Amino acid sequence: MKIIIASAGGGHFSPVLSVIKRLSKAEVIVIGRKYGIEGDRTAESLEYKICKSLDLRFISLTTGRLQRKFTKYTLLSLAKIPFGIIQSFTFLIKEKPDIVLSFGGYIGIPVVVSAWLLNIPVIIHEQALTIGLGNKFAAIFAKKVCISWETSLPFFPNKKTVLTGNPIKDEFINLDVDNINPVKFGFKSKNPLLYITGGSIGSHSINNLVEKSLPDLLQSCNVLHQTGDATEFNDFNRLIQLRKNLPENLRQNYIIKKFLTSKEAVEAITSANLVISRAGIGTITELLYIGVPSIILPIQDNLEQEANAVFIEEKGSAEIIRSINATSQNFIEVVNKMILNESKYRNMAQKNKKLIKKDSADKIVAVLQDYLK
């Protein structure tokens, strides 16, 4: 069996990888983006790095994005979509896959359309709480739609929709909680641990907020900070220099990394007293599964991230800081509030663990196999 997987990219790649690991008897080819930031040819994407490390075939696709709002980039982006379809069409003719599995996003659209034109069956997976723009279009051509949350049900045809859940990393499923040791990251004090992450490519705005707040945060907390590697902002190098200039008693409370390995990220989330992150659905899924309190900073004007942030906040285990309120003073106040009331937030977080199923990846594979039969 040969399967083409169209990756949504970034933090959305974790569910893709979970499914791939369960397709050991199939030939799998991943279509995605080679670079994480458009126009930055130095920052390779997370999915490309992982596929390269696992010796998985990876095809980099050049295409445009569907956009919810008209901007000066809209026409140029739309003009790239036909090129993406031609590229996908040519590749699918050459490879002759048995089935295409798309995880949404703009990469999935040309692959799905090309598969439909070639009469290759398409299965799609929706990670969002509602419906992503890419999958809203792709669902027209799909034979089956796998969804992660019951809240997505109204957006897809009942007859071809299956509730599978959103797959999480195997490292979470196989986690030995008793052997998690936060001291391994290099901290010497027993202060509460804050794990701050901007996702696979980092977040410049979160990095800036942390930079302004560091002296106050480090008085009472250990901070593990994953910055990403965007050369446009040079956040990592600037913050490394800042760390060097800190007094010794504060410097030892601050560990900074461009990236964490999958294992390190799992251990960081699991051992943290508080996680501070964007509101990507992959991160939200992991926070719910582990049952850890969090501060969520959704990307401004990103409707999907806003919905994700509200969802976890309403579950009682998180607080939202929106861009308009993202000052150093407000950030520190929310951190202190949540550390002081950690047991309350953690109790709610532990109750939310039941929302995430361990067998989601197996269910998606079962949908693929059932359809091919």
JOUR-V510980 format. One record per backbone hydrogen bond with DSSP energy under -1.0 kcal/mol. CO is the residue of the C=O (numbers start at 1). NH is the residue of the N-H. E is the energy in kcal/mol with one decimal. If there is no record, write none. Layout:
co = (CO,CO)
nh = (NH,NH)
e = (E,E)
This chain:
co = (1,2,2,3,4,5,6,9,10,13,14,15,16,17,19,20,23,27,29,30,31,32,34,37,42,43,45,46,47,48,49,50,51,57,59,71,73,74,75,78,80,81,82,83,84,85,86,87,88,89,90,91,92,99,100,101,102,108,109,110,111,112,113,114,115,116,121,122,122,123,124,126,132,133,134,135,137,138,144,145,146,147,147,149,150,152,153,158,160,162,169,170,172,175,176,177,181,182,183,192,193,193,194,195,196,203,204,205,206,207,208,209,210,213,214,217,217,222,223,224,225,230,234,235,236,237,238,239,240,241,243,247,247,248,250,251,253,255,257,258,261,262,263,264,265,266,267,268,274,275,276,277,280,281,282,283,284,285,286,287,287,293,294,295,296,299,302,303,304,305,306,307,308,309,310,312,313,317,319,322,323,325,327,328,329,330,331,332,333,334,335,336,337,339,341,342,343,344,345,346,347,348,352,353,359,360,361,362,363,364,365,366,367,368,369)
nh = (27,98,99,29,101,31,103,12,13,17,18,19,20,21,22,23,26,3,5,59,7,61,45,40,44,36,49,50,51,52,53,54,56,30,32,74,77,78,79,81,84,85,86,87,88,89,90,91,92,93,94,95,96,4,123,6,125,112,113,114,115,116,117,118,120,119,100,143,144,102,146,148,136,137,138,139,140,141,124,162,126,164,165,152,153,155,156,161,145,147,173,174,175,177,179,180,184,185,186,222,273,274,224,276,226,207,208,209,210,211,212,213,214,217,218,220,221,194,255,196,257,234,238,239,240,241,242,243,244,245,246,250,251,252,253,254,223,225,227,228,265,266,267,268,269,270,271,272,195,295,197,297,284,285,286,287,288,289,290,291,292,275,319,277,321,302,306,307,308,309,310,311,312,313,314,317,316,294,296,325,326,327,331,332,333,334,335,336,337,338,339,340,341,342,345,346,347,348,349,350,351,352,355,356,363,364,365,366,367,368,369,370,371,372,373)
e = (-3.0,-2.2,-1.2,-2.3,-2.9,-3.1,-2.5,-1.7,-1.9,-2.6,-2.1,-1.9,-2.5,-2.2,-1.4,-2.0,-1.8,-3.1,-2.9,-3.0,-2.8,-2.9,-3.0,-2.3,-1.0,-2.5,-2.2,-2.5,-2.4,-2.3,-2.2,-1.8,-2.9,-2.5,-2.4,-1.2,-2.4,-2.7,-2.0,-1.1,-2.0,-2.2,-2.5,-2.4,-2.5,-3.1,-2.4,-1.9,-2.8,-2.2,-1.7,-2.3,-2.6,-2.0,-2.9,-2.3,-2.5,-2.8,-2.5,-2.2,-2.3,-2.3,-2.3,-1.5,-3.2,-1.4,-2.4,-3.2,-1.1,-2.5,-3.2,-1.2,-1.9,-1.2,-2.5,-2.4,-1.2,-1.5,-2.1,-3.0,-2.8,-2.2,-2.1,-1.8,-1.6,-1.9,-1.5,-1.2,-3.5,-2.7,-1.4,-2.8,-1.2,-1.0,-1.9,-1.5,-1.9,-1.6,-2.4,-2.9,-2.1,-1.6,-3.0,-2.9,-3.1,-2.5,-2.4,-2.1,-2.6,-2.3,-2.0,-1.2,-1.5,-2.3,-2.9,-1.1,-1.6,-3.2,-2.7,-3.0,-2.7,-1.6,-1.9,-2.6,-2.3,-1.9,-1.9,-2.3,-1.9,-1.3,-1.3,-1.3,-2.9,-1.8,-1.5,-1.7,-3.2,-2.9,-2.4,-1.8,-2.8,-2.0,-2.3,-2.5,-2.4,-2.3,-2.2,-1.2,-2.3,-2.7,-2.6,-2.6,-2.4,-2.3,-2.0,-2.6,-2.2,-2.3,-2.5,-2.0,-1.4,-1.9,-1.7,-2.2,-2.6,-1.9,-2.4,-2.2,-2.2,-2.7,-2.4,-2.1,-2.0,-2.2,-2.5,-1.1,-1.8,-1.7,-2.8,-1.9,-1.1,-2.4,-2.7,-2.5,-2.1,-2.3,-2.4,-2.6,-2.2,-2.4,-2.5,-2.4,-1.7,-1.2,-1.8,-3.2,-2.1,-1.7,-2.4,-2.6,-1.4,-1.2,-2.1,-1.6,-2.0,-1.8,-2.2,-2.1,-1.7,-2.0,-2.6,-2.8,-2.1,-2.1,-1.8)
